Amino acid sequence: MINLLSKLFIKNRTDYDDIRVRGQYGVLTGAVGIFLNLVLFGFKLAVGTLGRSVAITADAFNNLSDAGSSVITMIGFRLAGQKPDTEHPFGHGRFEYIAGLLVSAAIVLMGFELLKTSVGRIIHPEETEFSVLTLIVLVCSIAVKLYMALYNTRLGKKIESPALAATAKDSLSDSAATSAVLAASLIGHFTGVRLDGWCGALVSVFVLYSGISSARETIAPLLGSRPDEEYVKNIERLVTSFDGIEGIHDLIIHDYGPGRRIVSLHAEVPMRPGDDVFAVHDVIDNAERKLREELGCDATIHLDPVAAGDERAAELKAEMQAVLQSIDPSLMLHDFRIVPGPTHTNMIFDVVVPFDLPLTPDEVTERIEKAASCLEGGKYYAVVTVDRPFC
């Protein structure tokens, strides 16, 4: 269904990086979700009311909340697709994350309401009726929800949408919950064991878990989560593929919504006195352009010259690297240079200290300075700047 509708209503439908195409897919899947969930709600409510089943009725209102969630998703995609303006120069892409968070909040709220109703039925159980119509409605509901989970998962991966990923998880939880309702109805019909309230509680747990896990995934990019490791590797691969760039550091990736990333980094370029700065700057410009073309990000690269041919600096750098490894293997240094003086020589460098290192930055700095002071009778001082790994 989604493939057919996308062929009819979406131009350039395979250009998943295009913001307008992403928005059109979001609106399309939202509209389909609203329609399917309203149909399921109507049939389940009728069957649940006629059969006096709190589990089926709870499942019906779960579908109604899903229809509301689809409305929020549609609005989120429409707002996220707006062009940058004076007030929001980085665009409105994070509206999609906000939409996913609102969907998650609605799911959690509905889960609590369903749980409260189910506990009441457990305390005061009632007899339920089961019919062939009930069986048909529940089986069709499971099939529809599995289909919705499938197309939301596939499309969510293609356009890298957390909102669709949250919707897919919700649909999968719904299919599992409806399966439990069907099992309880069959058991109650053939054995007389009243599991309606317990099954309603189980449905509630499914709904709550789905909402909470989806909320965690949508909150992370809003707070500023660690970027995808593969994306970071691609940045390093592209930049270092240019002649003259040995490595990168101080990489920072700002995420303003799917397809809206701003990248800044330092590129290490060995240079000797007399080298053509304009030629090196041209290489940096080409690297920025390459990142924009292949990864779809706006990149700013800072040229970090590294002294080439200074053997003593290379030896001291190796010694400091060994010191860092003795403190903790996860420590790394960059921007190493030496500034000689009449009484001592300063070794100036940055050290990347992981957030989960047991030692504090001050303790790391103190150990480095102590090790440096032991080199050649206290001739060398370490001037350390602590960095944090943002990627």
QUIQUIGI-V38145 format. One record per residue. N is the residue number from 1. PHI is phi in radians with two decimals (NA if undefined). D_FIRST is the distance of its C-alpha to the first C-alpha in whole Angstrom. Layout:
{{N PHI D_FIRST} {N PHI D_FIRST}}
This chain:
{{1 NA 0} {2 -1.09 4} {3 -1.05 5} {4 -1.13 5} {5 -1.16 6} {6 -1.16 9} {7 -1.14 10} {8 -1.40 11} {9 -2.01 12} {10 -2.07 13} {11 -1.43 17} {12 0.89 18} {13 -1.18 15} {14 -1.67 16} {15 -1.53 19} {16 -1.25 19} {17 -1.45 22} {18 -1.25 22} {19 -1.06 22} {20 -1.17 21} {21 -1.14 18} {22 -1.05 18} {23 -1.11 18} {24 -1.15 15} {25 -1.11 13} {26 -1.08 15} {27 -1.15 14} {28 -1.09 11} {29 -1.14 10} {30 -1.14 13} {31 -1.13 12} {32 -1.10 9} {33 -1.09 12} {34 -1.08 14} {35 -1.06 12} {36 -1.13 12} {37 -1.20 15} {38 -1.17 17} {39 -1.11 16} {40 -1.11 17} {41 -1.03 20} {42 -1.06 21} {43 -1.18 21} {44 -1.18 23} {45 -1.10 25} {46 -1.11 26} {47 -1.14 27} {48 -1.14 28} {49 -1.20 31} {50 -1.14 32} {51 -1.59 32} {52 0.93 34} {53 -1.85 32} {54 -1.22 32} {55 -1.16 29} {56 -1.20 27} {57 -1.11 28} {58 -1.08 28} {59 -1.12 24} {60 -1.13 23} {61 -1.21 25} {62 -1.11 23} {63 -1.16 20} {64 -1.12 21} {65 -1.13 22} {66 -1.14 19} {67 -1.10 18} {68 -1.10 21} {69 -1.11 20} {70 -1.15 17} {71 -1.10 19} {72 -1.08 21} {73 -1.07 19} {74 -1.07 18} {75 -1.09 22} {76 -1.06 22} {77 -1.16 20} {78 -1.11 22} {79 -1.21 25} {80 -1.13 25} {81 -1.42 24} {82 -1.16 27} {83 -1.30 30} {84 -1.01 33} {85 -2.41 36} {86 -1.07 39} {87 -1.36 39} {88 -2.31 36} {89 -1.15 37} {90 -1.67 34} {91 1.53 31} {92 -2.12 29} {93 -1.05 27} {94 -1.27 28} {95 -1.01 27} {96 -1.13 24} {97 -1.15 26} {98 -1.12 27} {99 -1.07 24} {100 -1.06 23} {101 -1.19 27} {102 -1.14 26} {103 -1.04 23} {104 -1.10 25} {105 -1.11 28} {106 -1.12 26} {107 -1.13 25} {108 -1.11 29} {109 -1.05 30} {110 -1.11 28} {111 -1.05 29} {112 -1.11 33} {113 -1.11 33} {114 -1.12 31} {115 -1.11 34} {116 -1.10 36} {117 -1.14 35} {118 -1.18 35} {119 -1.08 39} {120 -1.08 40} {121 -1.26 38} {122 -1.13 40} {123 -1.22 43} {124 -2.17 43} {125 -1.16 41} {126 -2.28 40} {127 -1.32 39} {128 -2.04 36} {129 -1.95 34} {130 -2.15 32} {131 -2.43 30} {132 -1.10 27} {133 -1.08 25} {134 -1.05 25} {135 -1.06 25} {136 -1.11 21} {137 -1.08 20} {138 -1.21 21} {139 -1.13 19} {140 -1.11 16} {141 -1.09 16} {142 -1.07 17} {143 -1.11 14} {144 -1.11 12} {145 -1.18 14} {146 -1.13 14} {147 -1.10 10} {148 -1.13 10} {149 -1.10 13} {150 -1.14 12} {151 -1.30 9} {152 -1.22 12} {153 -1.14 15} {154 -1.08 13} {155 -1.24 13} {156 -1.06 16} {157 -1.24 18} {158 -1.14 17} {159 -1.80 18} {160 0.91 21} {161 -1.92 20} {162 -1.18 22} {163 -1.14 20} {164 -1.21 17} {165 -1.11 19} {166 -1.13 20} {167 -1.12 17} {168 -1.11 16} {169 -1.09 20} {170 -1.10 20} {171 -1.13 16} {172 -1.15 18} {173 -1.13 21} {174 -1.09 20} {175 -1.15 19} {176 -1.16 22} {177 -1.13 24} {178 -1.16 22} {179 -1.07 24} {180 -1.15 27} {181 -1.09 27} {182 -1.09 26} {183 -1.07 29} {184 -1.14 31} {185 -1.13 31} {186 -1.15 31} {187 -1.10 34} {188 -1.11 36} {189 -1.21 35} {190 -1.59 37} {191 -2.05 40} {192 1.45 40} {193 -1.31 40} {194 -1.53 39} {195 -1.93 36} {196 -1.02 34} {197 -1.14 36} {198 -1.13 35} {199 -1.18 32} {200 -1.05 31} {201 -1.14 33} {202 -1.11 31} {203 -1.04 28} {204 -1.08 30} {205 -1.12 31} {206 -1.01 27} {207 -1.12 26} {208 -1.09 29} {209 -1.07 29} {210 -1.08 25} {211 -1.15 26} {212 -1.18 29} {213 -1.15 28} {214 -1.19 25} {215 -1.09 28} {216 -1.05 30} {217 -1.23 28} {218 -1.53 27} {219 -1.24 31} {220 -0.94 32} {221 -1.20 31} {222 -1.20 32} {223 -1.35 36} {224 1.85 36} {225 -1.50 35} {226 -1.13 36} {227 -1.18 34} {228 -1.05 32} {229 -1.08 34} {230 -1.14 32} {231 -1.13 32} {232 -1.11 36} {233 -1.10 37} {234 -1.14 35} {235 -1.09 37} {236 -1.08 40} {237 -1.10 39} {238 -1.16 39} {239 -1.19 42} {240 -1.32 44} {241 -1.30 43} {242 -1.48 46} {243 -1.04 49} {244 1.73 51} {245 -1.73 49} {246 -1.49 50} {247 -2.95 48} {248 -2.33 46} {249 -2.73 47} {250 0.89 46} {251 -1.37 42} {252 -2.26 41} {253 -2.12 37} {254 -1.75 36} {255 -1.87 32} {256 -1.86 31} {257 2.03 28} {258 -0.90 25} {259 1.42 26} {260 -2.28 29} {261 -2.02 32} {262 -2.08 36} {263 -2.06 38} {264 -2.31 42} {265 -2.77 44} {266 -1.87 47} {267 -1.84 48} {268 -1.52 51} {269 -2.20 53} {270 -1.11 56} {271 -2.42 59} {272 -2.05 63} {273 -0.96 65} {274 1.67 65} {275 -1.13 61} {276 -1.36 59} {277 -1.13 57} {278 -1.12 55} {279 -1.16 54} {280 -1.15 53} {281 -1.09 51} {282 -1.11 50} {283 -1.10 48} {284 -1.09 47} {285 -1.04 45} {286 -1.13 43} {287 -1.15 42} {288 -1.07 41} {289 -1.15 39} {290 -1.11 38} {291 -1.08 36} {292 -1.14 34} {293 -1.25 33} {294 -1.62 32} {295 -1.97 31} {296 1.15 30} {297 -2.13 33} {298 -1.56 36} {299 -1.99 39} {300 -2.18 43} {301 -1.96 45} {302 -1.61 48} {303 -1.30 51} {304 -1.99 53} {305 -1.24 56} {306 -2.00 57} {307 -1.08 61} {308 -1.71 61} {309 1.49 64} {310 -1.57 66} {311 -1.14 67} {312 -1.14 68} {313 -1.10 65} {314 -1.14 63} {315 -1.14 65} {316 -1.16 65} {317 -1.07 61} {318 -1.09 61} {319 -1.14 64} {320 -1.19 62} {321 -1.10 58} {322 -1.15 60} {323 -1.09 62} {324 -1.09 58} {325 -1.12 57} {326 -1.25 60} {327 -1.35 59} {328 -2.88 55} {329 -1.07 53} {330 -1.45 50} {331 -1.33 52} {332 -2.33 52} {333 -2.18 54} {334 -2.73 54} {335 0.97 56} {336 -1.42 59} {337 -2.68 62} {338 -2.11 66} {339 -2.20 68} {340 -1.30 72} {341 -2.42 75} {342 -1.14 78} {343 -1.95 78} {344 -2.74 75} {345 -2.15 71} {346 -1.49 68} {347 -1.80 65} {348 -1.86 62} {349 -2.82 59} {350 -1.81 55} {351 -2.14 54} {352 -1.54 51} {353 -1.91 51} {354 -1.07 48} {355 -1.15 47} {356 -1.64 47} {357 -1.22 51} {358 -1.05 53} {359 -1.42 56} {360 -1.39 56} {361 -0.97 56} {362 -1.13 60} {363 -1.17 60} {364 -1.09 59} {365 -1.05 61} {366 -1.08 64} {367 -1.17 64} {368 -1.13 63} {369 -1.09 66} {370 -1.14 68} {371 -1.14 67} {372 -1.16 68} {373 -1.18 71} {374 -1.53 72} {375 -1.36 72} {376 0.87 75} {377 1.19 77} {378 1.39 75} {379 -1.35 75} {380 -1.97 71} {381 -1.97 69} {382 -1.74 65} {383 -1.93 63} {384 -1.88 60} {385 -1.97 57} {386 -1.53 54} {387 -1.92 51} {388 -1.96 48} {389 -1.39 45} {390 -1.39 42} {391 -2.29 40}}
